[in-house]
Amino acid sequence: MITYVDICPIDWSQLITHLETQKPYIGPKHRAGDNIPGLKEVTDMWEKSGYGSSVQWDMFYSGEHFDNKIVDQVVEWTGLSSYTNAWVSRIHPGYFAPVHWDVQDNEPLPDTVRFHIHMSKPQFGHIFIVENTCLYNQEQGATYKWSGRKLWHAGTNCGLVPKYIFNIW
Protein backbone atom coordinates (compact mmCIF):
# COMPACT_ATOMS: atom_id res chain seq x y z
CA MET A 1 0.00 0.00 0.00
CA ILE A 2 1.23 3.51 -0.77
CA THR A 3 0.05 6.81 0.66
CA TYR A 4 0.53 10.31 -0.71
CA VAL A 5 2.56 12.45 1.72
CA ASP A 6 3.07 15.96 0.27
CA ILE A 7 5.42 17.91 -2.01
CA CYS A 8 9.04 17.52 -0.88
CA PRO A 9 10.54 21.05 -0.98
CA ILE A 10 13.90 20.26 -2.61
CA ASP A 11 15.12 21.81 -5.86
CA TRP A 12 14.67 18.65 -7.93
CA SER A 13 15.38 20.43 -11.22
CA GLN A 14 18.84 21.38 -9.93
CA LEU A 15 19.55 17.76 -8.99
CA ILE A 16 18.37 16.55 -12.42
CA THR A 17 20.71 19.07 -14.10
CA HIS A 18 23.58 17.72 -12.00
CA LEU A 19 22.72 14.07 -12.73
CA GLU A 20 22.76 14.78 -16.46
CA THR A 21 26.55 15.23 -16.08
CA GLN A 22 27.04 11.91 -14.23
CA LYS A 23 27.69 8.42 -15.58
CA PRO A 24 25.03 6.13 -14.06
CA TYR A 25 24.92 2.42 -13.46
CA ILE A 26 22.71 0.76 -16.06
CA GLY A 27 20.02 -1.59 -14.80
CA PRO A 28 18.83 -4.14 -14.33
CA LYS A 29 21.80 -4.81 -12.08
CA HIS A 30 20.97 -8.47 -11.45
CA ARG A 31 20.49 -11.15 -14.08
CA ALA A 32 18.80 -14.53 -14.20
CA GLY A 33 21.00 -17.05 -12.46
CA ASP A 34 22.51 -14.62 -9.94
CA ASN A 35 22.42 -16.31 -6.54
CA ILE A 36 20.31 -13.75 -4.66
CA PRO A 37 17.23 -14.71 -2.62
CA GLY A 38 14.03 -13.46 -4.32
CA LEU A 39 15.62 -12.71 -7.71
CA LYS A 40 14.50 -15.90 -9.47
CA GLU A 41 10.86 -14.95 -8.87
CA VAL A 42 11.40 -11.68 -10.76
CA THR A 43 13.62 -12.93 -13.59
CA ASP A 44 11.41 -15.97 -14.25
CA MET A 45 8.39 -13.68 -14.74
CA TRP A 46 10.34 -11.48 -17.15
CA GLU A 47 11.64 -14.42 -19.18
CA LYS A 48 8.22 -16.08 -19.36
CA SER A 49 6.66 -12.81 -20.54
CA GLY A 50 9.28 -12.26 -23.24
CA TYR A 51 10.77 -8.98 -22.04
CA GLY A 52 13.68 -7.91 -24.19
CA SER A 53 16.01 -5.02 -24.94
CA SER A 54 13.60 -2.24 -23.93
CA VAL A 55 14.11 -3.17 -20.24
CA GLN A 56 16.61 -0.60 -19.00
CA TRP A 57 16.99 2.10 -16.41
CA ASP A 58 19.78 4.19 -14.92
CA MET A 59 20.71 4.31 -11.24
CA PHE A 60 22.47 7.16 -9.44
CA TYR A 61 23.67 6.62 -5.87
CA SER A 62 24.04 9.12 -3.04
CA GLY A 63 27.62 9.89 -2.12
CA GLU A 64 28.79 8.78 -5.56
CA HIS A 65 26.64 10.61 -8.10
CA PHE A 66 25.04 13.26 -5.90
CA ASP A 67 25.58 14.87 -2.51
CA ASN A 68 24.46 13.06 0.65
CA LYS A 69 23.06 16.41 1.85
CA ILE A 70 20.04 15.78 -0.37
CA VAL A 71 19.45 12.44 1.34
CA ASP A 72 19.81 14.13 4.75
CA GLN A 73 17.16 16.68 3.73
CA VAL A 74 14.78 13.92 2.60
CA VAL A 75 15.38 11.93 5.79
CA GLU A 76 14.60 14.98 7.93
CA TRP A 77 11.57 15.98 5.85
CA THR A 78 10.04 12.47 5.86
CA GLY A 79 10.84 11.83 9.52
CA LEU A 80 12.81 8.66 8.83
CA SER A 81 14.98 7.76 11.82
CA SER A 82 17.52 6.08 9.52
CA TYR A 83 17.87 4.72 6.00
CA THR A 84 19.60 1.80 4.30
CA ASN A 85 19.54 2.82 0.65
CA ALA A 86 18.95 6.02 -1.34
CA TRP A 87 19.19 6.38 -5.10
CA VAL A 88 17.72 8.06 -8.15
CA SER A 89 16.31 6.01 -10.99
CA ARG A 90 16.03 7.38 -14.52
CA ILE A 91 14.14 5.87 -17.42
CA HIS A 92 14.81 7.21 -20.89
CA PRO A 93 12.07 7.53 -23.53
CA GLY A 94 11.15 4.16 -25.00
CA TYR A 95 12.37 2.11 -22.05
CA PHE A 96 10.75 0.63 -18.98
CA ALA A 97 11.25 -1.32 -15.78
CA PRO A 98 8.81 -4.27 -15.78
CA VAL A 99 7.02 -5.43 -12.66
CA HIS A 100 9.54 -6.17 -9.89
CA TRP A 101 10.56 -5.46 -6.35
CA ASP A 102 14.04 -4.09 -5.67
CA VAL A 103 16.06 -7.20 -4.88
CA GLN A 104 19.33 -6.23 -3.16
CA ASP A 105 22.75 -7.92 -3.21
CA ASN A 106 22.54 -8.82 0.47
CA GLU A 107 19.03 -10.28 0.64
CA PRO A 108 17.22 -11.18 2.75
CA LEU A 109 16.75 -7.74 4.30
CA PRO A 110 13.89 -6.43 6.44
CA ASP A 111 10.82 -5.18 4.59
CA THR A 112 11.05 -1.60 5.86
CA VAL A 113 9.09 1.56 5.01
CA ARG A 114 10.08 3.18 1.73
CA PHE A 115 9.46 6.53 0.08
CA HIS A 116 9.63 7.62 -3.54
CA ILE A 117 9.59 11.17 -4.87
CA HIS A 118 8.71 12.27 -8.40
CA MET A 119 11.66 14.46 -9.34
CA SER A 120 10.61 15.34 -12.88
CA LYS A 121 8.02 17.93 -13.74
CA PRO A 122 4.82 16.31 -15.05
CA GLN A 123 5.45 14.99 -18.55
CA PHE A 124 3.42 13.07 -21.07
CA GLY A 125 4.20 9.35 -20.86
CA HIS A 126 5.87 9.26 -17.43
CA ILE A 127 4.12 6.40 -15.65
CA PHE A 128 4.90 4.70 -12.34
CA ILE A 129 2.84 1.84 -10.93
CA VAL A 130 3.02 0.58 -7.35
CA GLU A 131 0.84 -2.46 -6.66
CA ASN A 132 -2.65 -1.37 -7.84
CA THR A 133 -1.90 2.37 -8.00
CA CYS A 134 -0.97 4.00 -11.32
CA LEU A 135 0.74 7.38 -10.91
CA TYR A 136 0.67 9.73 -13.89
CA ASN A 137 1.21 13.49 -14.27
CA GLN A 138 2.56 13.73 -10.74
CA GLU A 139 3.61 17.15 -9.52
CA GLN A 140 7.37 17.67 -9.17
CA GLY A 141 8.28 16.66 -5.61
CA ALA A 142 5.15 14.53 -5.06
CA THR A 143 6.10 12.07 -2.34
CA TYR A 144 4.62 8.67 -1.53
CA LYS A 145 5.19 6.44 1.48
CA TRP A 146 5.22 2.67 0.92
CA SER A 147 4.13 0.19 3.58
CA GLY A 148 7.16 -1.95 2.68
CA ARG A 149 10.17 -1.87 0.39
CA LYS A 150 9.15 -5.13 -1.30
CA LEU A 151 5.99 -3.83 -2.96
CA TRP A 152 5.68 -4.83 -6.59
CA HIS A 153 6.16 -1.86 -8.93
CA ALA A 154 6.99 -0.89 -12.51
CA GLY A 155 7.81 2.22 -14.47
CA THR A 156 7.73 3.26 -18.09
CA ASN A 157 8.54 6.23 -20.24
CA CYS A 158 6.53 6.51 -23.42
CA GLY A 159 7.18 10.26 -23.44
CA LEU A 160 9.89 12.42 -24.92
CA VAL A 161 12.23 13.27 -22.02
CA PRO A 162 13.88 11.20 -19.25
CA LYS A 163 11.85 10.36 -16.12
CA TYR A 164 13.52 10.69 -12.69
CA ILE A 165 12.41 9.25 -9.33
CA PHE A 166 14.18 9.53 -5.97
CA ASN A 167 13.96 6.37 -3.81
CA ILE A 168 14.81 5.82 -0.17
CA TRP A 169 14.27 3.09 2.42
N, C-alpha and C positions, 0 to 999 in steps of 0.2 A: 504494500500500500504506500502511496506517496501523498504528501500534503503540501499545498502551496504555502510558502512562508511569507515572502515579501520581495521587494527589489533590493538586492545587495548593492550598497552605495560605493562601489569601486569603479574606477575609470577603466572599464573593460576594453574600450576602443584603444586606449594606450597600450594595454597588455597585448592585444591582437597585433598592433603595429610592431611591437617588439618581437613577438613570436614569428612574424613573417621573415625576420632576419636569422632565425635559428634553424638548425638542422635537426628535425625530429627523428624519433624512432618510428619505424613503419610497422603497423600492426596488420594482421594479428601476430602477436609475439609468439604464441604457442601454436604448435602444429600437431596434427593427429600423430599419435605414437609417443608424444612426450609423456614421461612418467610423472604426471601431476594429478592428484586426486580431484575428481570432478570434471576434468578436461574431456575425457572420452565421451561423456554425455553430450557435450556441446559439439565436438568435432564429428561425432557420428550423425547428429541431426543435419549438420551442414553438408556432409558427404551424401547422405541419403536424399537430400533435397536438390543436389546438383549445383550448389553455389560454386562460382568460379572466380575469374580474375577481377570482378568488380567489387570484391570484398577487400576493403583497404581503409585504414584510417591512420592518422598520425598521432603520436603521443609526445607531449612535452612535460618534463618533470620539474618540480620545484627544486631549487638549489642547483639545478643543472642548466635549465633553459630559461628560467625566470626566477625572480627574487623571492626568497622565503617570506619576506615582509608581506607579500600578498596573501600567502597562506595564513600568516599570523592574523591579518585583518579579518579573513573569513572565519577563522576559528573564534575570534573574539565576537564577531557579529552574530554568528550562529549559536554561540554559547557552548560549543564543544569543549569538553574538559581536556581532550587530547585527540590526536589523530594518528593514523598509521600510514596513510597514503594520500597524496594530493597530486593531481595531474590535470592537464588540459588535453582534451581530445579534439581533433580536427578531421572533418570529412570533406574532401574536395567534391565538386560537382561530378555527378555520374557514379559515385561510389557509395557504399553503405557498409554498415556493421550489422549482420544478421542477428537474429535472436540469440542471446547469450547472457551469461552472468560473468563477472570479471574474475576469472580464475587466476590466482596468484601463484608465483613460483613456490612459495612455502605453505601451500595448503596442507592440512586444513587449518583455517583461521576462524576466529569467532565471527558470527554474522551480526556485525555492529551496525549502528545507525549510519546512514550515508546522506550526503547532500549533493545536488548538482545545481549548477547555475548556468543559465543561457547567456553566454558572453556576447554573441553576435546580436546586432540589431535585427528585428524581424525581417525575414527574407522569404520570398517565394521558394517553396520546395525544401525548406529546412524542417525536417520532421524527426521527432524523438518519441519513442514509445516505451513506457515502463508498465509492465504487466498489462492491464486493460485500459491504460490511459494514454491517449495519443495527444502529444503536445505540438502545436503548430502556431506560428506567428506569435511566439512568446516575446514579451518585452525584454529588452536588454537588461540583464541583471536579475531576471525572474528566477527565484530560488525555490527548490523543492526538497523536502525532507523525505527520505526513504525509511521504511520500517526496518530494513535490513539491507546489507550490501549485496546479498545474493539474489535480489529480485531480477527476474528475467527482463531484458530490455533490448532495444534495437534502435538504430539511427540510420537515416538516409539523407542524401542531398540530391534532389532532382532539380535544384535551382541553378544559379549562375555564379555564385561566389562561395568560398569555403564557409563551413559551419563550425563554430567553436563552442565547446562546453567545458566548464570547470567542474572537476569531480573531487570529492574529499570524503574519507571515512576513517 
